[in-house]
Amino acid sequence: MTVFLKICRFGAFGVFHADGANVQLGAKHQALLALLSSADGGIRTRAFLEKTLWCLAQPEQAKASLRTALSTLRRHLGPEAAKLLYANRERVILDLTRVELDSCAGNANFMEGFELPHETAFNTWLSEARAEFARGAARSGPQAGASPGRVILDGLLPSIAVLPFVHRAPGDAVVPLGSLMSEELSRYLSRSWAFSVTSYLASRQFDPETVRPAEVSSVAGVDYLVSGTVSCDGNRFRVEIDLHDAVREKVIWSRSFEGSKGSLMEGRSAVLRNATQQIGQTAAGEAVRLAGFKPLPTLESHTLLMAAISLMQEMDARKFQQAHEILSHLLEREPKHVLPLTWMGFWHVMRVEKGLSPNRGEDSRLASRMAEAAIEAAPGFSLAHTLKGLISSHLTFRFDLAQDAYDLALRDNPNEALALLLKGATLAYQDMPDEAVQMTDAARRLTPLGPQRYYFDALSALAYLSARNFGRAIELSERSLEAKGAFPVPLRSKAIALQMSGRGAEARSTVQRLLEAAPEFCLSQFQRDNPAAMSPAGQEWASALRQAGVPE
C-alpha cells in the first residue's frame, strides 16, 4: 500500500512526505500528530485531544482550537497526505496504513527534547509515553523479565488476532468503517483475561480477503482469528463476524449483527459488546469441551486455563471442583507461572463466596499462599495484587491492606476491571456508597463481557444497595441471577433490597431461593463472615434479612 507520510518520533520529532521532503509544522501540530500516531488504529476522541492540547482553555474555545488545528495541519500536509486525516463529531482518525512510523532504536527518547509550555496535560502524557516506550525497549532487551506486569505474561493465554473488516457494497467507504470496527473489537477483547490480543496494527500486515487462517497463525502465532465484512445503508451498518480456530482452519462461530454508525463512532456499540461476549463464551465453551473430551496431558496449557476459568464460574459443585483439578494439573506443568497460581487463589476465594467451602479458614490460608507465590513470581502483575486485595477485603476484613493491593494492581493496569470492581465493593463495606457506585460502574464499563459478567453485576448490586438505590440493586441482582441463579451474593442483595423497599412477600420468596442455594446460611453466619456486618449498613441488612425469614 502506498505510503504518503513518514513520522520520526524517536529522537528529534519530524514529519516527512514519502519523497523525504520535510513538512514544516508548529509545535501544537507536531503534538497532535504524535498523539494520533501513537494511538491504537490512529484514533483519538475529540474530547481527549481538546483536554490534552488545550487544558487551560474553556470547552468551547478548545473545540474551536482543535477544528482550526486540523484545518491548518491538512493544509501543511498537502492534498495527498491530508486525505489520511479524517474527523467526525466524536473522533479524529489518522490512517496509519499509509504512514511509515519509526521504532525505538538505541537510547533515543520519544520526542526527544519536545515540550509544550503551559500544556501540563500534554506534558504529563508525554512523560508517561516516554516511560512506557523506555519500558518496552527494556523488556525487549537482555534484562527483560525482571518485574513483569500483564504485558509480558500472556504466554499461557490463547492468542487472538482481529483482521481489518472488509467493506462490501452497498454504501461508501469514505470513513474507514471496517478498520474502525475491527480496531474497536480488538480493544473490547483486550479487556478480557480469556485472551492475549495481538496488536491490531500488527494484524494490518495481512490482506483479509486472501490470507488463510493458518498463515496468520504461523506468522503471528495466534490460536484464534476474527474476520468480518461490513456494509452500510445510511446511518446503519450490517456486519458479518467469523471466529476461526486458526490452527485447524475451522470456523467455530459466525454471526450477523446490525447497528448504528453513530454509536460505533462514539465508542459505545452494543454490537461489539455482544460480539465480544459471544466470542469469549464460544472460545471458553470450546476449551471446556476439549478438556472434557481429551486426556489432560494432550491439551495445550492455555486451553486448560480457559476451561478452568470458565468452570470456576459454575455453581454446580462437581463442575467447580473440576476447575480445581485442571488448575492443579496446570500447576504441575507450570509450577511457577503466575497465571495458574493466581487463578488457583481465586478458586479458593470463590469457593467461600459460592457457599461451597467446608472450611473457610483453610481456603483463606491456601488463597493467601497462592497470592504470595504469584506476587513473588511476578511482582508487577495486576491480577495477583487484585487477588491479594480480594482476600484482605472479603475473607480477613483488612480493608487497609485491600486498598493498598488494589492500588498496586491499578498502577500496573489502570483498566484492571476486577480491581476496580473489588475496590468499589470494599468501599461499600465501609459505608462509602457514592464512591462504591462510581468504582463498580467504571468496572462494569470495562468488564470483559465473558463468563464473569454475572460477578460484576452481583458486586455492582451490592454497591447500589449501600447507596440505598434499591431499584437498581434489584435490577443488577436479577441480571446476575439470570446467568447464575444459585449464586448467594445477588440472592442476598436482592432479598435485602426487596425488604427495605417494602416488598416483604417478594423478599421472603427470594430468601427461600437463597436458603435452597446455601442451606447453612443464617444470620449468625452473615454477622460472622460478611465484610459489612459491623458497619451501620450491615446491621440494617441483617435486620432486613431477619424480617425476610433468614433463621438466626
C-alpha positions as CSV (number, residue, x, y, z in Angstrom):
1,M,0.0,0.0,0.0
2,T,1.3,3.5,-0.9
3,V,2.9,5.4,1.9
4,F,2.1,9.2,1.9
5,L,3.7,10.2,5.2
6,K,6.7,9.3,7.3
7,I,6.8,10.3,11.0
8,C,10.0,10.1,13.0
9,R,9.1,10.0,16.7
10,F,12.3,8.9,18.4
11,G,15.0,11.5,18.7
12,A,14.1,14.8,17.2
13,F,10.4,14.7,16.1
14,G,9.9,15.1,12.3
15,V,7.3,14.7,9.6
16,F,8.2,14.0,6.0
17,H,6.5,13.3,2.7
18,A,7.1,10.0,1.0
19,D,9.9,11.5,-1.1
20,G,11.7,12.7,2.0
21,A,10.7,16.3,1.9
22,N,10.3,17.8,5.4
23,V,6.9,19.1,6.4
24,Q,7.3,22.2,8.5
25,L,4.9,22.1,11.4
26,G,4.4,24.2,14.6
27,A,4.7,22.6,18.0
28,K,1.0,22.1,18.5
29,H,0.6,20.4,15.2
30,Q,3.5,18.1,15.9
31,A,1.9,17.2,19.3
32,L,-1.3,16.5,17.5
33,L,0.3,14.1,15.1
34,A,2.3,12.5,18.0
35,L,-1.0,11.8,19.8
36,L,-2.7,10.3,16.8
37,S,0.3,8.2,15.5
38,S,0.8,6.6,19.0
39,A,-2.9,5.7,19.4
40,D,-4.3,2.2,18.5
41,G,-5.5,2.4,15.0
42,G,-4.5,6.1,14.9
43,I,-7.8,7.0,16.6
44,R,-8.3,9.6,19.4
45,T,-11.5,11.1,20.6
46,R,-12.0,14.9,20.2
47,A,-12.6,15.2,23.9
48,F,-9.2,13.7,24.7
49,L,-7.4,15.9,22.2
50,E,-9.1,19.0,23.4
51,K,-8.3,18.4,27.1
52,T,-4.7,17.3,26.3
53,L,-3.7,20.0,23.9
54,W,-5.7,23.0,25.3
55,C,-6.0,22.1,29.0
56,L,-6.3,25.8,30.1
57,A,-9.0,26.8,27.5
58,Q,-12.7,26.8,28.1
59,P,-14.5,23.9,26.5
60,E,-15.9,25.8,23.5
61,Q,-12.6,27.5,22.9
62,A,-10.8,24.1,23.0
63,K,-13.2,22.7,20.5
64,A,-12.7,25.7,18.1
65,S,-8.9,25.4,18.6
66,L,-8.9,21.7,17.6
67,R,-11.0,22.5,14.5
68,T,-8.5,25.2,13.5
69,A,-5.5,23.0,14.2
70,L,-6.9,20.2,12.0
71,S,-7.6,22.6,9.1
72,T,-4.1,24.1,9.3
73,L,-2.5,20.7,9.6
74,R,-4.2,19.4,6.5
75,R,-3.0,22.5,4.6
76,H,0.6,21.9,5.7
77,L,0.4,18.2,4.8
78,G,-0.7,18.9,1.2
79,P,-3.6,17.4,-0.8
80,E,-2.5,13.8,-0.9
81,A,-1.3,13.3,2.8
82,A,-4.3,15.4,4.0
83,K,-6.5,12.6,2.9
84,L,-5.0,10.5,5.8
85,L,-6.6,12.7,8.4
86,Y,-10.4,12.2,9.0
87,A,-12.5,13.8,11.7
88,N,-16.1,13.4,12.7
89,R,-18.1,14.8,15.6
90,E,-16.6,12.3,18.1
91,R,-13.2,11.2,16.8
92,V,-10.1,12.2,14.9
93,I,-8.5,9.4,12.8
94,L,-5.1,9.2,11.2
95,D,-5.0,6.4,8.6
96,L,-1.8,4.5,9.8
97,T,-2.0,2.1,6.9
98,R,-0.4,4.8,4.7
99,V,2.0,6.2,7.4
100,E,5.5,4.9,7.9
101,L,6.4,5.1,11.6
102,D,9.9,4.6,13.1
103,S,10.5,2.4,16.0
104,C,12.5,2.9,19.2
105,A,16.2,2.4,18.4
106,G,19.2,2.7,20.8
107,N,18.8,5.2,23.6
108,A,16.7,7.7,21.6
109,N,13.8,9.2,23.6
110,F,10.3,9.5,22.3
111,M,10.0,13.1,21.0
112,E,13.4,14.0,22.5
113,G,13.6,17.5,23.9
114,F,10.0,18.3,22.9
115,E,7.5,20.1,25.2
116,L,4.5,22.4,25.1
117,P,4.9,25.3,27.5
118,H,1.9,25.6,29.9
119,E,0.1,22.5,28.5
120,T,0.5,20.3,31.6
121,A,-1.9,17.6,30.4
122,F,0.1,17.0,27.2
123,N,3.5,17.2,29.1
124,T,2.2,14.6,31.6
125,W,1.1,12.4,28.7
126,L,4.5,12.8,27.0
127,S,6.3,11.8,30.2
128,E,4.2,8.7,30.5
129,A,4.6,7.8,26.8
130,R,8.4,8.2,27.1
131,A,8.4,6.0,30.2
132,E,6.3,3.4,28.5
133,F,8.4,3.3,25.4
134,A,11.5,3.0,27.6
135,R,10.0,0.1,29.4
136,G,9.1,-1.6,26.1
137,A,12.7,-1.2,25.0
138,A,13.9,-2.6,28.3
139,R,11.6,-5.6,28.0
140,S,12.9,-6.5,24.6
141,G,16.5,-6.3,25.8
142,P,18.6,-8.8,27.7
143,Q,17.3,-7.6,31.1
144,A,13.7,-8.3,30.2
145,G,11.5,-10.0,32.8
146,A,12.8,-8.5,36.0
147,S,9.4,-7.3,37.2
148,P,6.8,-8.3,34.7
149,G,3.2,-6.9,34.6
150,R,0.4,-8.2,32.5
151,V,2.0,-7.1,29.3
152,I,4.6,-9.9,29.1
153,L,2.7,-12.6,31.0
154,D,0.2,-13.6,28.3
155,G,2.1,-16.7,27.2
156,L,-0.3,-19.0,28.9
157,L,-3.3,-17.3,27.4
158,P,-4.7,-18.2,24.0
159,S,-3.8,-15.5,21.5
160,I,-6.3,-13.9,19.1
161,A,-6.0,-11.5,16.2
162,V,-8.6,-9.4,14.6
163,L,-8.2,-8.7,10.8
164,P,-9.4,-5.5,9.3
165,F,-13.0,-6.0,8.3
166,V,-13.7,-5.9,4.6
167,H,-16.1,-3.2,3.3
168,R,-18.8,-4.6,0.9
169,A,-21.3,-2.7,-1.2
170,P,-23.8,-1.1,-0.8
171,G,-22.6,2.1,0.9
172,D,-19.5,4.1,0.6
173,A,-16.2,3.6,2.4
174,V,-15.1,7.2,2.8
175,V,-15.0,6.5,6.6
176,P,-12.7,3.5,7.3
177,L,-15.6,1.8,9.0
178,G,-14.2,-1.7,8.7
179,S,-10.9,-0.8,10.1
180,L,-12.5,1.2,12.9
181,M,-14.9,-1.6,13.8
182,S,-12.2,-4.2,13.9
183,E,-9.9,-1.9,16.0
184,E,-12.7,-1.3,18.5
185,L,-13.3,-5.1,18.7
186,S,-9.6,-5.7,19.4
187,R,-10.0,-3.1,22.3
188,Y,-13.0,-4.9,23.7
189,L,-11.3,-8.3,23.5
190,S,-8.2,-7.0,25.2
191,R,-10.2,-6.3,28.4
192,S,-10.7,-10.0,29.0
193,W,-8.4,-12.3,30.8
194,A,-9.5,-15.0,28.4
195,F,-7.2,-13.9,25.5
196,S,-3.9,-12.4,24.7
197,V,-4.8,-10.0,21.9
198,T,-2.4,-9.4,19.1
199,S,-1.9,-5.7,18.3
200,Y,-4.4,-4.5,15.7
201,L,-1.6,-2.7,14.0
202,A,0.3,-6.0,13.6
203,S,-2.9,-7.5,12.0
204,R,-2.9,-4.9,9.3
205,Q,0.0,-6.6,7.5
206,F,-2.4,-9.3,6.3
207,D,-4.8,-9.0,3.3
208,P,-8.1,-10.0,4.9
209,E,-9.5,-11.1,1.5
210,T,-6.8,-13.6,0.6
211,V,-4.9,-14.6,3.8
212,R,-5.5,-18.1,5.2
213,P,-6.1,-18.5,9.0
214,A,-3.2,-21.0,9.2
215,E,-0.9,-18.3,7.6
216,V,-1.8,-15.8,10.2
217,S,-1.3,-18.4,12.9
218,S,2.2,-19.3,11.6
219,V,3.3,-15.7,11.2
220,A,1.6,-14.0,14.2
221,G,1.5,-17.1,16.4
222,V,-2.3,-16.8,17.1
223,D,-4.7,-19.6,18.1
224,Y,-7.9,-17.7,17.1
225,L,-8.7,-15.3,14.3
226,V,-11.6,-12.9,13.9
227,S,-12.6,-11.8,10.4
228,G,-15.6,-9.9,9.1
229,T,-17.3,-8.0,6.4
230,V,-19.4,-4.8,6.8
231,S,-21.9,-3.0,4.6
232,C,-23.7,0.4,5.1
233,D,-27.1,1.8,4.5
234,G,-27.3,5.4,5.6
235,N,-26.6,5.6,9.3
236,R,-27.0,1.8,9.7
237,F,-24.4,-0.9,9.2
238,R,-24.5,-4.7,8.9
239,V,-21.5,-6.8,9.9
240,E,-20.8,-10.5,9.5
241,I,-18.2,-11.7,12.0
242,D,-16.5,-15.1,12.0
243,L,-14.3,-16.7,14.7
244,H,-11.8,-19.2,13.4
245,D,-9.7,-21.8,15.0
246,A,-6.6,-20.5,13.2
247,V,-4.5,-23.7,13.5
248,R,-7.2,-26.1,12.3
249,E,-8.7,-23.6,9.9
250,K,-12.1,-24.2,11.2
251,V,-14.9,-21.6,11.7
252,I,-16.3,-22.2,15.2
253,W,-18.7,-19.3,15.4
254,S,-20.3,-17.0,12.9
255,R,-22.9,-14.3,13.5
256,S,-24.6,-11.3,11.8
257,F,-25.2,-8.0,13.6
258,E,-26.8,-4.7,12.8
259,G,-26.3,-1.3,14.4
260,S,-25.9,2.4,14.0
261,K,-22.8,4.1,12.8
262,G,-23.3,6.8,15.4
263,S,-22.9,4.5,18.4
264,L,-19.9,2.9,16.8
265,M,-18.2,6.2,16.2
266,E,-18.9,7.3,19.8
267,G,-17.3,4.1,21.2
268,R,-20.4,2.6,22.7
269,S,-21.5,0.0,20.2
270,A,-23.8,-2.7,21.6
271,V,-23.0,-4.8,18.6
272,L,-19.3,-5.0,19.5
273,R,-20.1,-5.7,23.2
274,N,-22.4,-8.6,22.2
275,A,-19.9,-9.9,19.7
276,T,-17.1,-9.8,22.3
277,Q,-19.3,-11.6,24.8
278,Q,-20.2,-14.4,22.3
279,I,-16.6,-14.8,21.1
280,G,-15.4,-15.2,24.7
281,Q,-18.1,-17.6,25.6
282,T,-17.6,-19.7,22.4
283,A,-13.9,-20.0,23.0
284,A,-14.4,-20.9,26.6
285,G,-17.0,-23.4,25.7
286,E,-14.7,-25.0,23.2
287,A,-12.0,-25.2,25.8
288,V,-14.4,-26.9,28.3
289,R,-15.5,-29.3,25.6
290,L,-11.9,-30.2,24.8
291,A,-10.9,-30.6,28.4
292,G,-13.7,-33.0,29.0
293,F,-13.1,-34.9,25.7
294,K,-9.3,-35.4,25.7
295,P,-6.9,-36.6,28.4
296,L,-5.4,-33.5,30.1
297,P,-1.7,-34.2,29.2
298,T,-2.5,-33.8,25.5
299,L,-4.1,-30.4,25.8
300,E,-2.3,-27.1,25.5
301,S,-1.9,-25.1,28.7
302,H,-3.9,-22.2,27.5
303,T,-6.9,-24.5,26.7
304,L,-6.7,-25.8,30.2
305,L,-6.6,-22.3,31.7
306,M,-9.6,-21.2,29.7
307,A,-11.5,-24.3,30.7
308,A,-10.7,-23.8,34.4
309,I,-11.7,-20.1,34.4
310,S,-15.0,-21.0,32.7
311,L,-15.8,-23.9,35.1
312,M,-14.9,-21.7,38.1
313,Q,-18.0,-19.6,37.3
314,E,-20.3,-22.6,37.7
315,M,-22.5,-23.0,40.8
316,D,-22.5,-26.8,40.3
317,A,-20.1,-28.3,42.9
318,R,-18.9,-31.0,40.5
319,K,-18.0,-28.6,37.7
320,F,-16.4,-26.2,40.2
321,Q,-14.3,-29.0,41.6
322,Q,-13.3,-29.9,38.0
323,A,-11.8,-26.4,37.7
324,H,-9.6,-27.2,40.7
325,E,-8.4,-30.4,39.1
326,I,-7.5,-28.6,35.9
327,L,-5.7,-25.9,37.8
328,S,-3.8,-28.5,39.8
329,H,-2.7,-30.2,36.6
330,L,-1.6,-26.8,35.2
331,L,0.4,-26.1,38.3
332,E,2.2,-29.4,37.9
333,R,3.1,-28.3,34.3
334,E,3.8,-24.7,35.1
335,P,4.6,-24.6,38.9
336,K,5.9,-21.1,39.0
337,H,3.8,-19.4,36.3
338,V,1.8,-16.5,37.7
339,L,-1.5,-17.2,35.9
340,P,-2.3,-20.7,37.3
341,L,-1.1,-19.6,40.7
342,T,-3.4,-16.5,40.7
343,W,-6.4,-18.4,39.4
344,M,-6.0,-21.2,41.9
345,G,-6.0,-18.4,44.6
346,F,-9.3,-17.1,43.1
347,W,-10.7,-20.6,43.1
348,H,-10.3,-20.8,46.9
349,V,-11.9,-17.4,47.5
350,M,-14.8,-18.2,45.1
351,R,-15.4,-21.5,46.9
352,V,-16.1,-19.4,50.0
353,E,-18.2,-16.9,48.1
354,K,-20.3,-19.6,46.5
355,G,-21.1,-21.3,49.8
356,L,-19.2,-24.4,48.7
357,S,-16.3,-24.3,51.2
358,P,-16.2,-26.8,54.1
359,N,-13.5,-24.8,55.9
360,R,-13.4,-21.0,55.3
361,G,-10.2,-20.6,57.3
362,E,-8.3,-23.3,55.3
363,D,-9.5,-21.8,52.0
364,S,-8.4,-18.4,53.2
365,R,-4.9,-19.7,54.1
366,L,-4.5,-21.5,50.7
367,A,-5.7,-18.5,48.8
368,S,-3.1,-16.3,50.6
369,R,-0.4,-18.8,49.9
370,M,-1.2,-18.7,46.2
371,A,-1.3,-14.9,46.1
372,E,2.1,-14.6,47.8
373,A,3.6,-17.1,45.3
374,A,2.1,-15.3,42.4
375,I,3.4,-11.9,43.5
376,E,6.8,-13.4,44.1
377,A,6.8,-14.9,40.6
378,A,5.6,-11.5,39.0
379,P,5.8,-8.6,41.4
380,G,4.1,-6.2,39.0
381,F,1.3,-8.4,37.9
382,S,-2.0,-6.6,38.4
383,L,-4.3,-9.7,38.8
384,A,-2.1,-11.2,41.5
385,H,-2.4,-7.9,43.5
386,T,-6.1,-8.0,42.9
387,L,-6.3,-11.4,44.4
388,K,-4.4,-10.3,47.4
389,G,-6.9,-7.4,47.8
390,L,-9.9,-9.7,47.5
391,I,-8.5,-12.0,50.3
392,S,-7.9,-9.0,52.5
393,S,-11.3,-7.4,51.9
394,H,-13.6,-10.4,51.6
395,L,-12.0,-13.0,53.9
396,T,-9.9,-11.3,56.5
397,F,-11.6,-7.8,56.6
398,R,-8.4,-5.9,56.4
399,F,-9.7,-3.1,54.3
400,D,-6.5,-1.0,54.6
401,L,-4.4,-3.9,53.1
402,A,-7.1,-4.4,50.5
403,Q,-7.0,-0.8,49.3
404,D,-3.2,-0.9,49.1
405,A,-3.3,-4.1,47.0
406,Y,-6.0,-2.7,44.6
407,D,-4.0,0.5,44.2
408,L,-0.9,-1.6,43.2
409,A,-3.0,-3.5,40.7
410,L,-4.3,-0.3,39.2
411,R,-0.9,1.2,39.0
412,D,0.2,-1.8,36.8
413,N,-3.0,-1.7,34.8
414,P,-5.4,1.3,35.2
415,N,-8.0,-0.7,33.3
416,E,-7.9,-3.7,35.6
417,A,-11.7,-4.2,35.7
418,L,-11.7,-6.7,38.5
419,A,-9.5,-4.5,40.8
420,L,-11.9,-1.5,40.2
421,L,-14.9,-3.8,41.0
422,L,-13.5,-5.2,44.2
423,K,-12.2,-1.8,45.3
424,G,-15.8,-0.5,44.8
425,A,-17.2,-3.4,46.9
426,T,-14.7,-2.7,49.6
427,L,-15.8,0.9,49.7
428,A,-19.4,-0.3,50.0
429,Y,-18.5,-2.4,53.1
430,Q,-17.1,0.8,54.7
431,D,-20.2,2.9,54.2
432,M,-18.8,5.0,51.3
433,P,-21.7,4.4,48.8
434,D,-21.1,7.2,46.3
435,E,-17.5,6.1,45.8
436,A,-18.6,2.4,45.7
437,V,-21.1,3.1,42.9
438,Q,-18.6,5.1,40.9
439,M,-16.0,2.4,41.1
440,T,-18.3,-0.5,40.3
441,D,-19.9,1.4,37.4
442,A,-16.5,2.0,36.0
443,A,-15.6,-1.7,36.3
444,R,-18.8,-2.8,34.5
445,R,-17.9,-0.4,31.6
446,L,-14.6,-2.3,31.4
447,T,-15.9,-5.8,32.1
448,P,-14.7,-8.4,29.7
449,L,-18.3,-9.4,28.9
450,G,-17.4,-13.0,29.2
451,P,-18.3,-15.7,31.8
452,Q,-17.5,-13.3,34.7
453,R,-20.2,-10.8,33.8
454,Y,-22.6,-12.2,36.4
455,Y,-20.0,-11.5,39.1
456,F,-19.6,-7.8,38.1
457,D,-23.4,-7.4,38.2
458,A,-23.6,-9.0,41.6
459,L,-21.0,-6.8,43.3
460,S,-22.4,-3.7,41.5
461,A,-25.8,-4.6,43.1
462,L,-24.1,-4.6,46.4
463,A,-22.7,-1.0,45.8
464,Y,-26.2,0.2,44.8
465,L,-27.6,-1.5,47.9
466,S,-25.2,0.5,50.1
467,A,-26.3,3.7,48.3
468,R,-30.0,2.8,49.1
469,N,-30.8,2.7,45.4
470,F,-32.9,-0.4,45.9
471,G,-34.4,-0.5,42.4
472,R,-31.1,-0.5,40.7
473,A,-29.7,-3.1,43.2
474,I,-32.7,-5.4,42.4
475,E,-32.2,-4.9,38.7
476,L,-28.5,-5.8,38.8
477,S,-29.1,-8.7,41.1
478,E,-31.7,-10.1,38.8
479,R,-29.3,-9.7,35.8
480,S,-26.7,-11.7,37.7
481,L,-29.2,-14.3,38.7
482,E,-30.3,-14.8,35.1
483,A,-26.8,-16.1,34.4
484,K,-26.1,-17.9,37.8
485,G,-29.4,-18.5,39.6
486,A,-27.9,-20.1,42.6
487,F,-25.2,-17.5,43.4
488,P,-25.8,-16.5,47.1
489,V,-24.3,-13.0,46.7
490,P,-27.0,-11.5,44.4
491,L,-29.7,-13.5,46.1
492,R,-28.8,-11.9,49.4
493,S,-28.6,-8.4,48.0
494,K,-31.9,-8.8,46.2
495,A,-33.7,-10.1,49.4
496,I,-32.3,-7.1,51.4
497,A,-33.3,-4.6,48.7
498,L,-36.8,-6.0,48.4
499,Q,-37.4,-6.0,52.2
500,M,-36.0,-2.5,52.6
501,S,-38.2,-1.2,49.8
502,G,-41.4,-2.6,51.4
503,R,-41.8,-5.7,49.2
504,G,-41.8,-8.2,52.0
505,A,-43.5,-11.0,50.2
506,E,-41.0,-11.0,47.3
507,A,-38.2,-10.7,49.9
508,R,-39.4,-13.9,51.7
509,S,-39.6,-15.7,48.4
510,T,-36.1,-14.7,47.5
511,V,-34.8,-15.8,50.9
512,Q,-36.3,-19.3,50.2
513,R,-34.2,-19.4,47.0
514,L,-31.2,-18.2,49.0
515,L,-31.6,-21.0,51.6
516,E,-32.0,-23.6,48.8
517,A,-28.7,-22.4,47.2
518,A,-26.9,-22.1,50.6
519,P,-28.8,-24.3,53.1
520,E,-26.4,-23.4,56.0
521,F,-26.9,-19.7,55.6
522,C,-28.2,-17.9,58.8
523,L,-27.9,-14.6,60.5
524,S,-25.1,-15.6,62.8
525,Q,-23.1,-16.7,59.7
526,F,-23.8,-13.4,58.0
527,Q,-22.7,-11.4,61.0
528,R,-19.5,-13.5,61.3
529,D,-18.5,-13.8,57.7
530,N,-19.8,-10.8,55.8
531,P,-17.3,-7.9,55.5
532,A,-20.1,-5.3,56.0
533,A,-21.6,-6.9,59.1
534,M,-20.2,-4.5,61.7
535,S,-21.0,-1.3,59.7
536,P,-24.3,0.6,60.2
537,A,-25.4,-0.5,56.8
538,G,-24.5,-4.1,57.6
539,Q,-26.7,-4.0,60.7
540,E,-29.6,-2.7,58.6
541,W,-29.0,-5.5,56.2
542,A,-29.0,-8.1,59.0
543,S,-32.3,-6.7,60.2
544,A,-33.8,-6.9,56.7
545,L,-32.7,-10.5,56.3
546,R,-34.3,-11.4,59.7
547,Q,-37.6,-9.8,58.7
548,A,-37.5,-11.7,55.4
549,G,-37.2,-15.0,57.1
550,V,-33.5,-15.8,57.4
551,P,-33.1,-18.0,60.6
552,E,-30.9,-16.9,63.5
